[in-house]
Amino acid sequence: MPALDWSSIPGALPFLWNGMLVTLSITGVAILVGIVLGTLIATARLSANPIPSSLAALYVNGFRSIPLVMVLLWFYLLVPQLIQALFKNPAADIRLVSAFVAFSLFEASYYAEIIRAGIQSVSRGQVSAGLALGMSRAQTMRLIVLPQAFRRMLPLLLTQAIILFQDTSLVYVIGLSEFFGVAYRTGDRDGTIVELLLFAGAVYFVLCFAASSLVRVLQRKIAL
């Protein structure tokens, strides 16, 4: 077996960094939109009104039943047409916008279930206390229930964010150059694909291990 040649990695670092920025941007946007949208979906699913509750359940079960790769491909086909209809000459990278939309909507279905479980973990007595103080149900949810729920489910939200960070490598199916895709293409071009993929895997491991350690620390603090 020939010795591994790591000499190409320093020269590839600028390209890898640009790919990492794409990975982090997709992760950040999907976390932000996913949590906001997931909160709305979770509250709708817990509603006593069967219409929003049924629609929220349909959304969650629908997205959770479809592979993420399929969602990416579908939105890659749909988003460009929508953007073209709204803007005659869009300046945005269609592939990146498609990834933003697909990951955000897909992750919202998972965040919705985490948030719903967090809301249900808050005792009904807290809700009754808020209503007794003259708050509306919306105020009780916003000021009393959600702050407690988010504190309890923070480790799960971060764990889902780690999974999301790893899943961003799937954007290769729409030709977007994120961190893993850049590593593969650069290695294939320079004939050092094994070295670049090993390096990319090591970076993923270090970042995800550090984030997982943070989750464990938070779990211990919350349990106290």
Secondary structure, 3 states (H helix, E strand, C coil): CCCCCCCCHHHHHHHHHHHHHHHHHHHHHHHHHHHHHHHHHHHHHCCCCHHHHHHHHHHHHHHHCCCHHHHHHHHHHHHHHHHHHHCCCCCCCHHHHHHHHHHHHHHHHHHHHHHHHHHHHCCHHHHHHHHHCCCCHHHHHHHHHHHHHHHHHHHHHHHHHHHHHHHHHHHHHHCCCCHHHHHHHHHHHHCCHHHHHHHHHHHHHHHHHHHHHHHHHHHHHHHC
